[in-house]
Amino acid sequence: MAHQVRAVVARGKGAPVSLETIVVPDPGPGEALVKVEACGVCHTDLHYREGGINDDFPFLLGHEAAGVVEAVGEGVTDVAPGDFVILNWRAVCGQCRACLRGRPWYCFSTHNAKQKMTLTDGTELSPALGIGAFAEKTLVAAGQCTKVDRAASAAAAGLLGCGVMAGIGAAINTGNVGRGDSVAVIGCGGVGAAAVAGADLAGAGKIIAVDIDDAKLATARKLGATHAVNSKEADAVEAIRELTGGFGADVVIEAVGRPETYKQAFYARDLAGTVVLVGVPTPEMKLELPLLDVFGRGGALKSSWYGDCLPSRDFPMLIDLYLQGRLDLDTFVTETIALDEVEKAFERMHGGDVLRSVVVF
C-alpha cells in the first residue's frame, strides 16, 4: 500500500520550494515508515535547494526530525510501531572498515531506504541526507530511527538529528572536553551554541563564546558560556588568551567554517591544545598556515563530522539529560511553523536571529 502525504519539495536550483503531494511506499525489508511530528529547518536543507550538495532534483527536504514509527518491514527488530524516534543520517552498517575497527561513528557505508518516495506522476525524489522529513510521513532505513523517551518534546528532540548533535558532539566526542578545561567557541549560531552546551555538560571550567552578534552571545551565556566576546569590538585571539592567563584555550571549536575564523581558532588555543572544525566550508575556500606553527604549537587539528556521534549511544543519553533539566534543548527552538512556511524560514536564516525554525505537524 502507498501513502499520499503533503511534503516540501525543491524542484530546481535556487527556486522556491513548493508544498506538494508525494507518494510514500509501505516499508520493505530493513525499512521503517515514520509519521513525522516535528522537523527543524537546517542550513543544509537550504544548501540542497540551492544546488550546493548535488543536482539530483527534485529533493524532498528536511532531516532534523522526530516522530512515531507507523510500520516496519521484514527483519526489523530494533524499533517497532508506536516507538517515538529521532531520525538520523548515520545508520551504521556494522561491516565497513570503520565499523570493523570499532569506530562506528565514522561509518563509511550508512544505510538508507532502498525504495524511493515519488511525486504523484512517479518522478523519484532525492531525500535530503537520506531522510526527507518535511513530510507528514517518510520512509527511512530502520537504522535511521533511534528510539528515545516519549516524554521529550518532538520539536526539541528532533534537533539532535543534525545541528544540535553536531555542536554537542564537537565538544564532547571530537574535542574530548574534560572537567576544568578552558573552551572557546567561535561562531554561536545553532551549532556553536550547541557546542557551548556540550562544553558545559562536559564540565568545562571556562567557556568563552565568540560572535559578532550580541543576541547570539546572550543565548550562549544562557546555555553555559562563562564569558562572551564580540569580535567586532575586540580581537578574538587576544581576548581568548587574556581570559586564559595569556595561554589560549585547551579546546577551540570553530563553528563558522571560514579560513579567517579557523586561523583565529588555531592561534587562540594553548600549546598542545585542540582545534575542532565543525563549521562547514565551501569548496573554493583555501587555508594557509605556516607549517612551522602547525608543528611548533603541537596538539590536534580535528574535523567533526556529525559531532562524531553514534546515535544509538548519544541520542537516548542526551534526551535523558534534557528530561532531567540538565540540557536546555528548548532554547534552540526559536519558533514553530507550519509545513507551508519553510520557504519563509529559509529567508529568516539570512537575518541571523533564528537558531531553529521547527515545522510542527
C-alpha positions in Angstrom: 0.0 0.0 0.0 1.2 3.5 -0.8 0.5 6.6 1.3 -0.2 10.0 -0.2 1.0 12.8 2.1 1.9 16.5 1.9 5.6 17.4 1.7 8.0 20.2 0.8 9.8 19.6 -2.5 12.7 21.6 -4.1 12.3 21.2 -7.9 15.1 23.3 -9.2 18.3 25.1 -8.2 17.5 28.3 -6.3 13.8 28.1 -7.0 11.4 28.5 -4.0 10.2 25.2 -2.5 6.7 24.0 -3.1 4.1 22.1 -1.0 3.1 19.0 -2.9 1.5 15.6 -2.6 4.0 12.8 -2.6 3.7 9.0 -2.6 5.4 7.1 0.2 5.5 3.3 -0.1 5.0 0.8 2.7 8.3 -0.3 4.3 10.2 -3.1 2.7 12.9 -5.3 4.4 15.0 -3.2 6.7 12.8 -0.1 6.3 10.5 1.9 8.6 7.6 4.2 7.9 7.6 7.2 10.3 4.9 9.7 11.0 6.8 12.9 11.4 5.8 15.1 14.4 8.5 17.8 14.0 11.4 18.7 11.7 13.9 21.6 12.1 14.8 23.9 9.2 18.6 23.4 8.8 21.1 25.3 6.6 21.8 22.0 4.9 18.3 22.0 3.5 18.9 25.4 2.0 22.2 24.1 0.5 20.2 21.3 -1.2 17.6 23.8 -2.5 20.4 26.0 -3.9 22.2 23.1 -5.6 25.1 23.2 -3.2 25.0 19.5 -2.4 24.3 17.9 -5.8 21.9 18.3 -8.8 19.7 15.3 -8.0 16.5 17.4 -8.2 13.7 17.1 -7.2 14.7 17.0 -3.5 12.4 16.0 -0.6 13.8 18.3 2.1 14.0 18.0 5.8 16.2 15.8 8.0 16.3 17.1 11.7 13.2 15.2 12.8 11.4 13.2 15.4 8.2 11.2 15.0 6.5 7.9 15.6 7.1 4.6 13.8 4.0 3.6 12.0 5.1 0.4 10.3 8.3 -1.6 9.8 9.4 -4.0 7.2 10.7 -7.6 7.3 13.7 -8.2 9.5 13.4 -5.0 11.6 13.8 -5.7 15.3 15.4 -2.6 16.8 12.2 -0.4 16.5 8.5 -1.3 16.4 5.3 0.5 15.5 4.4 3.1 18.2 8.1 3.9 19.1 9.0 7.6 19.4 12.2 8.0 17.5 14.7 10.7 16.4 15.8 10.3 12.8 19.5 10.2 12.0 21.5 10.1 8.8 24.2 7.8 10.3 22.6 4.3 10.2 25.7 2.4 10.8 26.3 -0.7 8.6 28.5 -2.7 11.0 30.5 -4.1 8.1 32.7 -1.2 6.7 36.3 -0.7 7.7 35.4 2.0 10.3 32.7 -0.2 11.9 35.0 -3.3 12.0 37.8 -1.2 13.6 35.3 -0.3 16.4 34.7 3.3 15.2 31.1 3.1 14.0 30.7 6.9 14.5 32.8 7.1 11.3 30.7 4.5 9.4 31.6 4.9 5.7 28.6 2.9 4.4 25.5 4.2 6.2 22.1 2.7 5.2 19.2 4.5 3.6 15.8 3.2 2.5 16.0 1.2 -0.8 12.6 2.1 -2.0 12.0 5.6 -3.4 9.4 8.1 -2.5 7.9 9.8 -5.6 5.8 12.6 -6.9 2.3 11.6 -7.9 3.5 11.3 -11.5 6.1 8.7 -10.5 9.1 11.0 -10.5 11.6 9.8 -7.9 12.5 12.1 -5.1 16.0 12.5 -3.6 15.5 12.7 0.2 17.8 15.2 2.0 20.5 13.3 3.8 18.6 10.1 3.1 15.7 11.2 5.3 13.3 13.7 3.7 11.2 14.7 6.7 9.4 17.9 5.6 6.6 15.4 5.0 3.7 14.1 7.0 5.3 10.6 6.7 8.7 9.5 5.4 10.3 6.2 4.6 13.8 5.5 6.0 16.1 2.7 6.8 15.2 1.3 10.2 18.7 2.1 11.4 17.9 5.7 10.9 15.4 5.5 13.7 16.7 5.9 17.3 14.2 5.2 20.0 14.1 7.8 22.8 11.8 8.6 25.7 8.3 9.7 24.6 8.2 12.4 27.3 10.5 14.6 25.2 9.1 17.4 23.1 9.3 16.4 19.4 10.3 19.9 18.4 13.3 19.8 20.7 14.3 16.2 20.3 14.4 16.3 16.5 17.2 18.9 16.6 19.5 16.2 17.8 19.1 14.7 14.4 21.6 17.2 13.0 22.7 20.6 14.1 22.5 20.3 17.9 24.1 16.9 17.9 26.9 18.3 15.7 27.7 21.0 18.2 27.4 19.0 21.4 29.4 16.2 19.8 32.1 18.6 18.6 32.8 19.4 22.3 32.2 16.0 23.9 33.2 13.5 21.3 35.6 15.2 19.0 37.1 17.8 21.3 37.2 15.4 24.3 36.5 18.4 26.6 37.3 17.4 30.2 36.4 18.7 33.6 38.0 22.1 34.3 39.2 22.6 30.6 39.0 26.0 29.0 37.0 26.1 25.9 36.4 28.8 23.2 33.6 28.5 20.7 33.9 30.8 17.6 30.5 31.3 16.0 27.4 31.0 18.1 24.7 30.1 15.7 22.8 26.9 16.2 25.8 24.5 16.0 28.1 26.8 18.0 25.5 27.4 20.7 25.2 23.6 21.0 29.0 23.3 21.3 28.7 25.7 24.3 26.0 23.5 25.8 28.2 20.4 25.2 31.2 22.0 26.8 29.1 22.9 29.8 27.8 19.3 30.0 31.4 18.0 30.0 32.3 20.2 33.0 34.5 22.8 31.3 35.8 25.4 33.8 35.7 28.3 31.4 33.6 28.6 28.2 34.3 31.6 26.0 31.7 32.4 23.4 32.8 34.4 20.4 30.5 36.0 17.8 29.7 39.4 16.2 26.0 39.3 17.3 25.2 40.3 20.9 21.9 38.4 20.8 23.7 35.1 19.9 26.2 35.8 22.7 23.4 36.2 25.2 21.9 32.9 24.1 25.4 31.3 24.5 25.5 32.6 28.1 22.1 31.1 28.8 23.5 27.7 27.5 26.6 27.8 29.8 29.1 30.3 28.4 31.0 32.0 31.2 32.4 34.7 29.0 31.3 36.4 25.8 33.5 38.2 23.2 32.0 40.3 20.5 34.7 40.0 17.8 33.6 43.2 16.1 34.7 45.1 19.1 37.7 43.1 20.3 40.4 40.9 18.7 39.1 37.3 19.3 42.5 35.7 19.7 43.8 38.3 22.1 40.6 38.2 24.1 40.6 34.4 24.4 44.3 34.5 25.5 43.6 37.2 28.0 40.8 35.2 29.6 43.1 32.1 29.8 46.1 33.5 31.6 47.8 34.5 28.3 48.0 30.9 27.1 45.0 30.2 25.0 42.1 27.7 25.4 42.6 24.0 25.8 39.9 23.4 23.1 38.8 25.8 20.5 35.7 24.9 18.4 35.3 26.7 15.1 31.6 26.7 14.2 31.7 29.1 11.2 33.6 27.3 8.5 35.8 30.1 7.2 39.6 30.4 6.8 39.7 33.6 8.8 37.9 32.2 11.8 39.8 28.9 11.5 43.1 30.9 11.9 41.6 32.6 14.9 40.9 29.2 16.4 44.4 27.9 15.6 46.1 30.8 17.3 43.6 31.1 20.2 44.4 27.6 21.6 47.1 26.7 24.1 50.2 24.8 23.2 49.3 21.2 22.6 45.6 22.2 22.6 42.9 21.1 20.2 41.1 22.8 17.4 37.8 21.3 16.2 36.3 22.4 12.9 32.6 21.8 12.9 31.6 24.7 10.7 31.2 23.6 7.0 33.4 25.4 4.5 32.6 25.9 0.8 34.6 24.2 -1.9 36.5 27.2 -3.0 37.9 28.1 0.4 41.7 27.7 1.0 43.7 27.8 4.2 47.3 28.9 4.6 49.2 28.4 7.8 53.0 28.5 8.4 53.9 24.8 8.7 56.4 25.6 11.4 53.4 26.9 13.5 51.5 23.7 12.9 54.5 21.7 14.1 55.6 24.1 16.9 52.1 24.5 18.5 51.6 20.8 18.7 48.2 19.4 19.8 45.5 18.3 17.4 43.6 19.7 14.5 40.4 17.8 14.0 37.3 17.9 11.9 34.0 16.9 13.5 31.5 15.0 11.2 28.0 15.0 12.8 29.7 15.5 16.2 31.3 12.1 15.8 28.1 10.8 17.2 26.8 7.3 17.5 23.0 7.8 17.5 22.2 4.7 19.4 24.6 5.8 22.2 24.2 9.5 22.2 20.6 10.3 21.5 19.0 8.5 24.4 21.6 9.9 26.8 21.1 13.5 25.7 17.3 13.1 25.8 17.6 11.8 29.4 19.7 14.8 30.3 17.1 17.1 28.6 14.3 15.5 30.7 16.4 15.9 33.8 16.7 19.6 33.1 20.5 19.4 32.5 20.4 20.1 28.8 18.2 23.0 27.5 17.2 21.9 24.1 14.1 24.1 24.2 16.2 27.2 23.8 17.2 26.1 20.3 13.6 26.2 19.2 13.2 29.8 18.2 9.8 29.4 16.6 7.4 26.6 15.5 6.0 26.9 12.0 3.6 25.1 9.6 4.8 23.0 6.7 3.9 25.7 4.2 6.2 28.2 5.9 9.6 26.5 5.1 10.4 29.0 2.4 9.9 31.9 4.8 12.1 30.1 7.3 14.9 30.0 4.7 14.6 33.8 4.3 14.8 34.3 8.0 18.1 32.4 8.2 19.8 35.3 6.4 18.8 37.6 9.3 20.8 35.5 11.8 18.2 35.9 14.6 16.9 32.4 14.5 18.6 29.3 16.0 16.0 27.0 14.6 12.6 27.3 13.0 10.8 23.9 13.5 8.0 22.6 11.5 5.4 21.0 13.8 2.8 18.7 12.3 
